[in-house]
Each structure stands twice: as structure tokens, then as C-alpha cells.
């Protein structure tokens, strides 16, 4: 705890709580997603529910670390707490999972007084079935991440892990401890654009990412995610196509930048791509890669691509 306080001040932790974060243990965090709230109210579900079949109302959005080695311009999170490597104590994976579930359930108790809440979904929400390991920070920095993935699956909880790929050693280890689905965030079609957009701390981050991408084919379900931002990395579809062709992920997600959160301190509304521009960009990538558009969610500005030979059973996956 003392070491954590040296890295994140109590004042900053209070600020995180005002933003909806709940700290778990010494270095993990949970924040109830807006789509979880909307789904409980019976309004809508997130694109991961639409694309892949996870239940938005039973999803825990979390991360085993606050810290990241990138300072992406488009990130809606606070990017002040960046570190090149893990620092401080290491919590037990079981404690992190237990704490994350408790924090999620505690947060949702207020919905029992909401007349718009769908009671059946609210009851189901108290038994989480999915962990979105993507809330903040870089999850692969957590040294026991592979153990956490295994423990989730023992509990029949699926896992979607998002990584920036700068720790290929952990990515390689995860090929033997596979998350349900692994996302590789690619911030540019070339090194110059990548560095301009992601502001990585490691000098060899671009090379590390490509090493991680070399393992993509070893995962049962992998995704390359492009968060496209005008004026930065919304360019050179052929360059992205080369990366996709090299990695051969199961899916590609094109996500348009949205002017929300802390990104408003760095960017402007004009940095958001229009929906028709995203569609055109996606079609161009398809022409170069042999992937095809298989689903879209316009309100989330996200388009899903899959391989031509993919059999369409997107929503079927094993925990």
C-alpha cells in the first residue's frame, strides 16, 4: 500500500473515484461501463454483445494495473501515470478477481431502486460472466496475468484482453494461457505515425508490437484494433493492410475516435472521423487483405472485419 501511494497519490485516487473508478487491492481497478448500465435499463447493449455475444449486463470492465507505457493522444483516460515497467507489490490473481466482482456488485446496488432497471438482468449482473480486461493501463505489465486468465476460466468467466503489444514476453506466455479473445491495439500504419499517436515510453515499442503480432496466429481468437484519429493515424489503409496480412488475426475492429474523457484536453471534435469515412476506410482495407465487413455499430463508431473463410460463428466461444 505504501509503495502504491508513492506511485498514485491519495488525491489522485479520490479523483479516480469521482470518475467512477473503484480501486481493487493495491494496483487494480474496476469501472462500471456505461453499456452495462444501459443494458440493465433495457436500452441498448455494447458492440461486444452485438458482435460476439457477451452479456453487457454481466461484464466487468477492469484492469490489473493503473499504469501504462503509452500516452496515446486519443485515450479517454488520464495518461499521467505512465511507467516503463512494473513497480511495487503484486496482488494475488484470485484476490483481484474477487475484489473486482465485489466492487462491481456493490456499485450496481443502486439500480435496485431504479424503476427502469430490468430486474432479471440486474439479478444476472450479480453473477458476472465476462471480464473486459481493458479499463486502464497496460494489463500485460501485471506479472501474474497468465494466472489471472486461468483463474477466470476455472470460474467459467470469459476474458477479452486488450494489449498495446509492448511486452511480447507476456504475449508469448499467454499463448499457453489463452484469454478468450486477445486484442492488439495498433496505433499507426508505420513507425512515425505510431510514435506520433501513441507517444510510447519504450524506444523500441514499434518493434516490440510487431514481435507480439507475430504470435497472433497462435491464439484461437485474436483481434487487431485500430482507433482511428483524424490528423494522426487515420491514414494509409494500405499500411494497415500490410500489418493485418502479417498478423492474420481472426478479426479486425476499426473504431473511430470519439471526443470524450481526458482526450478533450488534447484533441478537438474535428479529430473524429465521420461514419461514412470509416466505412470507406474499412472497405479499402478489405480490398487489400481479403477480409470482409461482417458487422457494424454506428453509435459506437466501430466496424468488424473477419476473414473470408470465417464460418460466421462469431458468438460461439469456449471459456
Secondary structure by P-SEA (a helix, b strand, c coil): caaaaaaccaaaaaaaaaacccccccccbbbbbaaaaaaaacccccccccccccccccccccccccccccccccccccccccccccccccccaaaaaaaaaaaaaaaacccccccccaaaaaaaaacccccccccccccccccaaaaaaaaaaaacbbbbbbbccccaaaaaaaccccccbbbbbbccccaaaaaacccccccaaaaaaaaaaaacccccbbbbbbbcccccccccaaaaaaaaaaacccbbbbbcccccccccccccccccccaaaaaaaaaaaaaacccccccccccccbbbbbccccccccccccc
